[in-house]
Amino acid sequence: MQTTIPAHTGTTILVRPKTLTIDEVLEAAKDLPTPVRVEDGFLVLEESLRGWKFKEPLKVSLENVLAVREKGLIPYIIQAFGSERPGLIPWAFQNKTIVKMARHFLRGFSGSPMTLYTYSDTISRYSLFLNGHSPDMIINDAKAGGNIVDDVRLKQHVGFVEDYRAQLEDDGLTKGRVHCCVKHLRTFYPRQRDQTRT
């Protein structure tokens, strides 16, 4: 796939997105506290970052890992989920919106794996609230299948967030926790920050 960027000279610059190699993936994962291997098209972990052996090896589609395109994101994503909810590792790699958010936190903010975990945990629970739709499907719906957020659809999603807020309050979460969950979702949604009440 090629991306074109119009240049001021009237010509077009071609940018070819790079995919990682298996060697780059293994190099990126070598400093993790648990061994990682590649086997039959999967990145395989046998134990959590805390050293707990999984009943079944955790398998992440190698195609999804290679598509991340940045070596630094691989250990960052694994560290974010590897201790608390390792089952979210494959989920994170298969959702481009979560990988994009991981890049946002790693490159633009503190780079704390716990930040990525906390926000992603909220998004995974919100996805279940929306009948199990994946984060990518949710954002695709807000964009009406295109590349730009559809204002009408976004208003509908603001309503979904408000419904989720009500459910969290009904479930007995504290006001502070509910506020944090809504903040996480505002970060997840494009252009929603100014449209959701705090």
C-alpha positions as CSV (number, residue, x, y, z in Angstrom):
1,M,0.0,0.0,0.0
2,Q,1.3,3.4,-0.9
3,T,0.5,6.7,0.8
4,T,0.7,9.9,-1.3
5,I,1.4,13.3,0.1
6,P,0.9,16.2,-2.2
7,A,4.0,18.3,-2.5
8,H,4.1,22.1,-3.1
9,T,6.0,21.5,-6.3
10,G,3.0,19.9,-8.0
11,T,4.6,16.5,-7.8
12,T,3.6,13.7,-5.4
13,I,5.8,12.1,-2.7
14,L,5.3,8.4,-2.2
15,V,5.6,7.1,1.3
16,R,5.7,3.3,1.7
17,P,4.7,2.2,5.1
18,K,7.3,-0.2,6.5
19,T,6.3,-3.5,7.9
20,L,8.6,-5.0,10.6
21,T,10.6,-8.2,10.0
22,I,10.5,-11.2,12.3
23,D,14.0,-10.4,13.5
24,E,13.0,-6.9,14.4
25,V,10.0,-8.2,16.4
26,L,12.3,-10.7,18.3
27,E,14.9,-8.0,18.9
28,A,12.2,-5.7,20.3
29,A,10.9,-8.4,22.6
30,K,14.2,-9.6,23.9
31,D,14.2,-7.4,27.0
32,L,10.8,-8.5,28.2
33,P,10.9,-10.5,31.5
34,T,9.3,-13.5,29.8
35,P,10.5,-15.4,26.7
36,V,8.7,-14.8,23.4
37,R,9.0,-16.9,20.3
38,V,7.6,-17.0,16.8
39,E,5.8,-20.2,15.8
40,D,3.4,-21.1,13.0
41,G,2.5,-17.5,12.2
42,F,2.1,-16.4,15.8
43,L,4.1,-14.6,18.5
44,V,3.8,-16.9,21.4
45,L,4.1,-16.2,25.2
46,E,4.1,-19.1,27.7
47,E,3.8,-17.1,30.8
48,S,2.7,-13.7,32.1
49,L,5.2,-10.9,32.9
50,R,4.8,-11.9,36.6
51,G,6.0,-15.4,35.8
52,W,2.6,-17.2,35.9
53,K,2.5,-20.0,33.4
54,F,-0.6,-19.9,31.1
55,K,-2.8,-23.0,30.8
56,E,-2.6,-22.5,27.1
57,P,0.2,-20.5,25.4
58,L,-0.9,-16.9,24.5
59,K,-0.8,-16.5,20.7
60,V,-0.8,-13.2,18.9
61,S,-1.1,-13.1,15.1
62,L,2.3,-12.4,13.7
63,E,0.7,-10.5,10.8
64,N,-0.8,-8.0,13.3
65,V,2.4,-7.6,15.2
66,L,4.4,-7.0,12.0
67,A,1.8,-4.4,10.9
68,V,2.6,-2.2,14.0
69,R,5.6,-0.9,12.1
70,E,7.4,0.5,15.1
71,K,9.6,-1.8,17.2
72,G,9.1,0.2,20.4
73,L,5.4,-0.4,20.4
74,I,5.8,-4.2,20.7
75,P,7.3,-4.4,24.2
76,Y,5.2,-1.4,25.3
77,I,1.9,-3.1,24.4
78,I,3.0,-6.5,25.9
79,Q,4.2,-4.7,29.1
80,A,0.9,-2.9,29.4
81,F,-1.2,-6.0,29.5
82,G,1.2,-8.8,30.3
83,S,0.8,-8.6,34.1
84,E,-2.8,-7.7,34.6
85,R,-4.8,-9.0,31.6
86,P,-2.6,-10.8,29.2
87,G,-5.6,-11.9,27.2
88,L,-5.9,-8.3,26.0
89,I,-2.5,-8.6,24.2
90,P,-3.9,-10.2,21.0
91,W,-6.9,-7.8,21.2
92,A,-4.7,-4.8,21.3
93,F,-2.6,-5.9,18.3
94,Q,-5.6,-6.7,16.2
95,N,-7.2,-3.3,16.7
96,K,-5.5,-0.5,14.9
97,T,-7.2,2.1,17.1
98,I,-5.6,0.6,20.2
99,V,-2.2,0.5,18.5
100,K,-2.7,4.1,17.5
101,M,-3.6,5.0,21.1
102,A,-0.5,3.1,22.3
103,R,1.7,5.2,19.9
104,H,0.0,8.3,21.2
105,F,0.9,7.5,24.8
106,L,4.4,6.1,24.1
107,R,5.6,8.8,21.8
108,G,3.6,11.9,23.0
109,F,3.2,11.4,26.7
110,S,4.8,9.5,29.7
111,G,5.1,6.1,27.9
112,S,3.8,4.4,31.0
113,P,2.4,0.9,30.3
114,M,-0.1,1.4,33.1
115,T,-1.6,4.4,31.3
116,L,-2.2,2.2,28.2
117,Y,-3.6,-0.6,30.3
118,T,-6.0,1.6,32.2
119,Y,-7.4,3.3,29.1
120,S,-7.6,0.1,27.1
121,D,-9.3,-1.7,30.0
122,T,-12.0,0.9,29.9
123,I,-12.3,0.6,26.1
124,S,-12.5,-3.2,26.2
125,R,-15.4,-3.0,28.8
126,Y,-17.1,-0.3,26.7
127,S,-16.8,-2.5,23.7
128,L,-18.6,-5.3,25.6
129,F,-21.3,-2.7,26.5
130,L,-21.7,-2.0,22.8
131,N,-22.6,-5.6,22.1
132,G,-19.0,-6.8,21.7
133,H,-18.1,-4.5,18.8
134,S,-14.4,-4.1,18.4
135,P,-12.7,-0.7,19.0
136,D,-12.0,-0.6,15.3
137,M,-15.6,-1.2,14.4
138,I,-16.7,1.5,16.9
139,I,-14.4,4.1,15.4
140,N,-15.3,3.0,11.9
141,D,-19.0,3.6,12.7
142,A,-18.2,7.1,14.1
143,K,-16.5,7.8,10.8
144,A,-19.4,6.4,8.8
145,G,-16.9,4.0,7.1
146,G,-14.7,6.8,5.8
147,N,-11.6,8.6,7.1
148,I,-13.3,11.7,8.6
149,V,-15.5,11.7,11.7
150,D,-19.2,12.1,10.8
151,D,-20.7,14.7,13.1
152,V,-24.1,13.0,13.1
153,R,-22.6,9.7,13.9
154,L,-20.3,11.2,16.6
155,K,-23.4,12.7,18.3
156,Q,-24.9,9.2,18.4
157,H,-21.7,7.9,20.0
158,V,-21.7,10.7,22.6
159,G,-25.1,9.3,23.5
160,F,-23.6,5.8,23.8
161,V,-20.9,7.2,26.2
162,E,-23.7,8.9,28.3
163,D,-25.6,5.6,28.4
164,Y,-22.4,3.8,29.5
165,R,-21.8,6.5,32.2
166,A,-25.3,5.9,33.5
167,Q,-24.7,2.1,33.7
168,L,-21.4,2.7,35.6
169,E,-23.2,4.9,38.1
170,D,-26.0,2.4,38.4
171,D,-23.3,-0.3,39.0
172,G,-22.1,1.7,42.0
173,L,-18.8,3.1,40.7
174,T,-17.7,6.2,42.5
175,K,-18.1,9.6,40.7
176,G,-14.3,9.8,40.4
177,R,-14.0,6.4,38.7
178,V,-16.9,7.2,36.3
179,H,-15.3,10.5,35.4
180,C,-12.0,8.6,34.6
181,C,-13.8,6.1,32.4
182,V,-15.5,8.9,30.4
183,K,-12.1,10.7,30.1
184,H,-10.6,7.5,28.7
185,L,-13.4,7.2,26.1
186,R,-13.0,10.9,25.1
187,T,-9.4,10.1,24.4
188,F,-10.4,7.1,22.3
189,Y,-13.0,8.9,20.2
190,P,-11.8,11.5,17.7
191,R,-13.0,15.0,18.4
192,Q,-15.2,13.9,21.3
193,R,-13.2,15.7,24.0
194,D,-15.3,19.0,23.8
195,Q,-18.6,17.3,23.2
196,T,-18.9,15.0,26.3
197,R,-19.8,16.6,29.6
198,T,-17.4,16.0,32.5
